[in-house]
Amino acid sequence: MIRHLIGIITLVLSCAAALQAHAARERQPAAAGTAPSAVFLNPGYSTEPFWVTYSEFMQAAADDLGMQLQVIYGERDAKRLLGNARKLLESPQPPDYLLFVNEEYVGPELLRLFAGSRIKLFSLHSTLTPEQQQIVGGTRERYRNWIGSLVPNDEEAGYLMAKALIAKRAGQPASMLAFSGVRHTPSASLREQGLQRALAEHPEIKLEQLVHGQWARQRAYEQAQQLLQRYPQVRLVWSANDEMAFGAMRAARELGRVPGKDLSFSALNNSEEVLQARISGQLCVLVGGHFTLGGWAMVMLHDYHAGQDFAARGGKDRVAPLFRLLDAKQSARLGKRIKVPGYGLDFRTFSAVYRPRITDYGFSLKPLLQ
């Protein structure tokens, strides 16, 4: 009897040790001594200012942290992005990590594609919606190699823009037009929710119409040509990104309206053009900061690869409060900082590997505004 109990105890201890060893191996590099490698399936165009800047910030982080990074652009084509993913899966030298965006809701398909792979997946910028996760599960659940997510506070961004835009009316009634992005995509939907929250707090503001400009300047221009004539009483224009704001501004000028005077515009992003528009006053409200998201994700994956699981420092799924309102002075400061090689940052100072006392990463735009 005693021998039998000893045997059971030994078996249990052996299993526990094996599980611990397996967990440790899961957090280790694929090959000891090699730099961790990552691929970012960028959903945007390779000529799109926002997504190019986004990738450049990621590359700056990778360089500082000694990581290998490859960016593959999807050119805003879901089929092309999934094709790029399949090629990557067949590569003789697959990366350690794959970062993907749930643009056009491709997340579940990517998780299925890589279900049997040793590549670890990380959702960036927009993760699977609650409805999608009800079906496929969350990170580290059904798909164990989906290890985490990092997204910006999109709903708050839409809210901040709307509140600041409405404040220009100082409590007086006014009409508004809104330009959202691609219909039903997570970022666009969340920013719309923020807009609606602000409008619910200000019944004196009437939203005449919300249209989906597909994030594109030309489309928003064509839409604004009609809408500004249909609603000549409009004084406020809310836009979910900078490209659509510039398209609407062009239409306004052609109709004899002056941005910053006759019409108050809001926008979101950090392109040099939009920063200058905020500095000049053509743009009354600007929210920015989420172009840094990919760089912070590289910090998290760098630490994970070194055995410092980011789940212990703020959770495996993070909503980073990166969006903030930028006034003219802050826009000028950010514009200068973006032009500095490596953004003037040492990304190692944000890493738990180099700063073990970090208990929560607390990523923000603040380092670039100092």
Secondary structure, DSSP 8 states (H G I E B T S, - for coil): -HHHHHHHHHHHHHHHHHHHHHHHHHTS-SSTTS--EEEEEE-S-TT-HHHHHHHHHHHHHHHHHT-EEEEEE-TT-HHHHHHHHHHHHT-SS--SEEEE--GGG-HHHHHHHTTT-S-EEEEESS---HHHHHHH--TTSSSTTEEEEEEE-HHHHHHHHHHHHHHTTTT--EEEEEEE-STT-HHHHHHHHHHHHHHHH-TTEEEEEEEE-TT-HHHHHHHHHHHHHH-TTEEEEEESSHHHHHHHHHHHHHTT--BTTTBEEEEE---HHHHHHHHHTSSSEEEE-GGGHHHHHHHHHHHHHTT--GGGTT-SEEEE---EE--HHHHHHHHHHHTSGGGG--GGGG-TTT-TT-S-----SGGGT-
